[in-house]
Amino acid sequence: MKAKKTSASKLANVARSAWNAGQSLDPHERVLYTDVDSAGEKYDFIFVPKEESKRLVVFFSGDANRHRFDPPVFQRWSWSSKFPAHCLFFSDPALYHEESLGLAWYSGKPDGDYLDHIWSIVGQIAAKFSIDAEIIFSYASSGGGLPALRSPRYFPNINVIAINPRVSLWRHPTKWVSRFSNAIYGVKDLHEVAREERHKFTALDHDVLDNLGHMFLAQNVLDETYHQNHFLPLVEFINSSPNAHKLRTHTFESDAGHAGAEDRATFHRILRFMKGTLHEKEEAQNEPAAV
């Protein structure tokens, strides 16, 4: 399976609208919305509703080659029909700030985190469709995996699905991180960023785990760099915490390496995880009250 990316310029057949705090939400048609916050940051997202669905999946994008893609950029948006859920695809607002920047991990700017505003938008959509956090999923691979993993910090009790994810920028090649830190934070090294903002650069964060519903973490073991430097440290971090019961792992082998993302068998496991989470919620609701 190819987790393709698409620029909005290639989506002429998708309607567009300003967000207007959700007043313009179309509950029946796919639309590319743009929301502009008080600082002038542009948040672009495609919402694809699914009739009578009880779930919501929020997708993040990985690295966008700027020779091929102009913002906004959406990954997996063509997969929406494969999911038993409403689907919501976000582009990274940081791509507007530097024309050579293809990856900024949705980490925001000094004194702000893009995920905070993104999840306020998700909350507006969830309220419209009466979707509880326990059946909302953040979903991504590679560079999009970090914001997907960090998302419970801003929306407690959601679930995370991450495939071959980057777990920490401290464990990422210096070239890419330096480009990001220079363009967005104005520093050559992320260690120069204020300590209270560094949580934006890692998923090894107990606040994230405490807010997490469940996590499905998948890794291609033939993607050796990410297996050793990201997957295993995150598994160890979670398993050594009081939240170990929230983690489900799955490893697979694909010659496509890191770029291949999830294979078909892994994708079917992900769908079972999503359906099982809904069943757990329904069973909990149907349990008789304690006497």
Secondary structure, 3 states (H helix, E strand, C coil): CCCCEEEHHHCCCCEEEECHHHCCCCCCCCEEEEEECCCCCEEEEEEECCCCCCCEEEECCCCCCCCCCCCCEEECHHHHHHCCCEEEEECCHHHHCCCCCCCCCCCCCCCCCHHHHHHHHHHHHHHHHCCCHHHEEEEEEHHHHHHHHHHHHCCCCCEEEEECCCCEHHHCCHHHHHHHHHHHHCCCCHHHCCHHHHHHHECCCHHHHHHCCCEEEEEECCCHHHHHHHHHHHHHHHHCCCCHHHEEEEEECCCCHHHHCCCHHHHHHHHHHHHHHHHHHHHHHHCCCCC
